[in-house]
Amino acid sequence: MLRVGSKAACMTCRNLVSTTTNMGVRFRVPLQKLHPLSRAIHHRYSGATNPQRAPHRTAARYFTSMSRLPMRPPKPPPGSGGRGHQQQRNFWMLRLASRLLKLRYILLGSAVGGGYTAKKTYEDWKEMLPDFSEYNWVIPDFVWELSEQIDLDKLAKALPEMEEIAKLLPDLPDLDKIRENFTFLKSLLSSGVSLGSEVKGASGLHLLLETTGDPPLKATDTPTAATQEGGDKQYKKSSDREKIDQLQEDLLRTQLKYQRMLERLEKENKELRKVVLQKDDKGIHQRKVKKSLIDLYSEVLDILSDYDANYNTQDHLPRVVVVGDQSAGKTSVLEMIAQARIFPRGSGEMMTRSPVKVTLSEGPHHVAMFKDSGREFDLTKEEDLAALRHEIELRMRKSVKEGQTVSCETISLSVKGPGIQRMVLVDLPGVISTVTAGMAADTKETIFKISKAYMQNPNAIILCIQDGSVDAERSIVTDLVSQMDPHGKRTIFVLTKVDLAEKNLASPSRIQQIVEGKLFPMKALGYFAVVTGRGSSSESIDSIKDYEEDFFQNSRLLKDGMLKAHQVTTKNLSLAVSDCFWKMVRESVEQQADVFKASRFNLETEWKNNYPRLRELDRNELFEKAKNEILDEVISLSQVTPQHWEAILQKKMWERVSTHVIENIYLPAAQTMDSGTFNTTVDIKLKQWTDKQLPYKALEVAWETLQEEFARFMAEYKGKDQDDIFDKLKEAVKDESIKRHKWNESAMDSLRVIQHNALEDRSITDKPQWDAAIQFMEETLQSRLKDTESVIRDMVGPGWRQRWFNWQSRTSDQHIRNETKNELERLLKLHDEHTAYLANDEVTTVRKNLEGRGVEVDPVLIKDTWHQLYRRHFLQNALSHCNLCKRGFYYYQRHFVDSELECNDVVLFWRIQRMLVITGNTLRQQLTNTEVRRLEKNVKEVLDDFGEDGERKTHLITGRRVQLAEDLKKVREIQEKLEAFIEALHKEK
């Protein structure tokens, strides 16, 4: 005998009833139709710590507990006195009543089993019914022995009065209904009906009635002796076929008669469960939150969906995979199981574009929530349902990449509510036969690939949905399922739209062939027929349930015996699927935990061998480390000295504008050979330059300088024993930050004014400034002279020294240019103060002189050579003049007019130099006060964006070390959650 409350007793109760299909395969269906009074009494006085489990206890547990009568009363609390003894007595009687209330199904089934139909046609029934001998283990022998030992008269007398129960439990809802049922039970027990042989004799019928989910007959419907005699005569006169038809008709009429009573009891059960769950939900906020069993399991599946397994570690954990042809009713079946219209709907178009994992669990409120969102959708409100459907559609479209129609990315959703069966289902895109317009070319193959990936899991339960309103030969999914599960050991077949099938088919027997597994080549654990509404998207779940029940009650398929009662309605389907799901979970979860444990050992061994001195940092932790390093490097920009900024800015600024200053301002003005014209030309060109180009050039220089300094600090920091695993990330952050940074051009107008004022100033106040200007001018002219001489050497080719010692020679073009150069040099010697341009007659004279020496030359070549020779000649003279001006500050300061010592060019270079200093100072202030801080802000924003983009982090932080740390983290997390789930699973047993 099993101890009351033991795990073995609970398992016995859960496996008390078995249902069979035509293929002889069973589904264990838990007895959940418990009387509300017994459940309330048990919750109040049994001290159950888990209210969610109490409604699922079956009658077998109460049989087990009654075998130990008289029951030991609980110890009274200290200080309770006599009142405590009375409460103990009432407590004993109420616990007894709570167990007796579960006996009515056995008694009523016994009444039917002891009737004339079961008595006279028992042998015929035995030939018709399947062999139950293999299921004897479900109902142990002690149950039958216990039923024979129960004295119902004593039990009826021991029951308390209803008034006492009402006083003890004033908060019970529907007290009148409970009073009616309680009075009926007492009268039934008082009638002295014995159990024993009647229960055993009617065991086959009783099991059949229980597995179909239909209640047994009342005692008041038991046939009388006269009726039995009439039945005997009728049995002798009627044929065997008439007896069977009469028996089926009586059974169906009995089922219909008690259907309403069953619905009422279920409604009471649901309300009581909701009250209990609400009380438990309130207590959750006052104690540590404890996740439910199905939530723990769902978290493991969520982690596995993102885990790229190595070492052949695959996800073989069970889940229910819902597959079917497009528009076969997959989503509708799933909604009926979830008891809410939660999925977007379309008229013949593809709506399910990615896998949707739905975790179903029991809770006090009917709500839904996404894995990555904290918002709860109230499924009892139409506006929340519409918002949920819209959100699912948006997530599906977002998961589909450009140019594709479907996606393999899984959307995780959890649904809780009273009376919902606990399981995890995955709704897959519907299988199509043809790719239509607007779809990607590989849509069909992609859907097949996704479906096979989920179905090839050896522990996945395949829920195959077939549209009953179309020809069976048009089905595609059945062939696919038969390939994945050829023996049908984990497949459940569901025929939808049976109402349309019965109406349209000329031969309803085809439906019988389908649900018997004789029409399709595939095999299955069980076959079900369901109706999911009239096809209107506005139908509610309650109206669909009513329509489904009404249809099957009036359907010929059930009346003519083509369908069995346990094969119809989505309710029976959900019970069977849930039971099969948990059976598969219990059989496989520990094995999967061992697989991940072995995988963890392999990964840890590899890490110890390859990276013994490094911490196991995953990709997110490495990113945080790199983020801190980059921010430190950016902060270093603010530590650059002002002198360093100004020196760099002045140097780069002059490199950028020197060509323009020499070629477009200085040389055109200096070659006029007139002091007044020189100053006028310089002023005009400086004004034009300042208005149009100079401020923009200055900002470009400043922006480039900031980029170069930022890159320099990043490179210097990298050399300080830093991990090269961050190189790609740092380079990407630098490029993206510079790309986003826009220089603040609001200060351009003020910069233009500053530069214009600096160039307008001609007053050199002291000798050091004069000497600095001369030095600046001399360095600039020498640099230009070197460039010019280099150009001339390239034009005329190597000299005699290179030709003799380096064995080099001139080309024909270089020979012509060399002869032209010699002729033009003689011209410059004759006219030392020649202008910058050759006259036409001078060009003609040079050409004729060259022709006289046998050299044919083009006038353009003569002018081009003259330009470079005169430029060299002018720069040489300017350098000589610069040396003379070193002593000219005295004349400049006293404004002496000396035609032989005009130093206006020195003043020009001083103005340019001073403009560079002032511009550098202004840009340095803008850099340190504004732009560096804005760059730091941009870098932080880029790092934040990269931190939220998992795909980019995966691309930028790569390597075996990173992947190994990622795998270790995932495997550890999976193993820990699996162990927590297994522990909770064992506690529930």
Secondary structure by P-SEA (a helix, b strand, c coil): ccccccaaaaaaaaacbbbbcccccccccccccccaaaaaaaaaccccccccccccccaaaaaaaacccccccccccccccaaaaaaaaaaaaaaaaaaaaaaaaaaaaaaaaacaaaaaaaaaaaaaccccccccccccaaaaaaaaaccaaaaaaacccaaaaaaacccccaaaaaaaaaaaaaaaaacccccaaaaaaaaaaaaaaaaaccccccccccccaaaaaaaaaaaaaccaaaaaaaaaaaaaaaaaaaaaaaaaaaaaaaaaaaaaaaaaaaacccccccccaaaaaaaaaaaaaaccccccccccbbbbbbbbcccccaaaaaaaaacccccccccccccccbbbbbbbbbcccccccccccccccccccaaaaaaaaaaaaaaaaaacccccccccbbbbbbbbbcccccbbbbbccccccccccccccaaaaaaaaaaaaaaacccbbbbcccccccccccccaaaaaaaaccccccbbbbbcaaaaaaaccccaaaaaaaaacccccccccbbbbbbcccccccccaaaaaaaaaaaaaacccccccccccccccaaaaaaaaaaaaaaaaaacaaaaaaaaaaaaaaaaaaaaacccccccccaaaaaaaaaaaaaaaaaaaaaccaaaaaaaaaaaaaaacaaaaaacccccccccccaaaaaaaaaaaaaaaaaccaaaaaaaaaaaaaaaaaaaaaaaaaaccccccaaaaaaaaaaaaaaaccccccaaaaaaaaaaaaaaccccccaaaaaaaaaaaaaaaaaaaaaaaaaaaaaacccccccccccccccaaaaaaaaaaaaaaaaaaacccccccccaaaaaaaaaaaaaacbbbbaaaaaaaaaaaaaaaaaaaaaaaaaaaccaaaaaaaccccccccaaaaaaaaaaaaaaaaaaaaaaaaaaacaaaaaaaaaaaaaaaaaacaaaaaaacccaaaaaaaaaaaaaaaaaaaaaaaaaaaaac
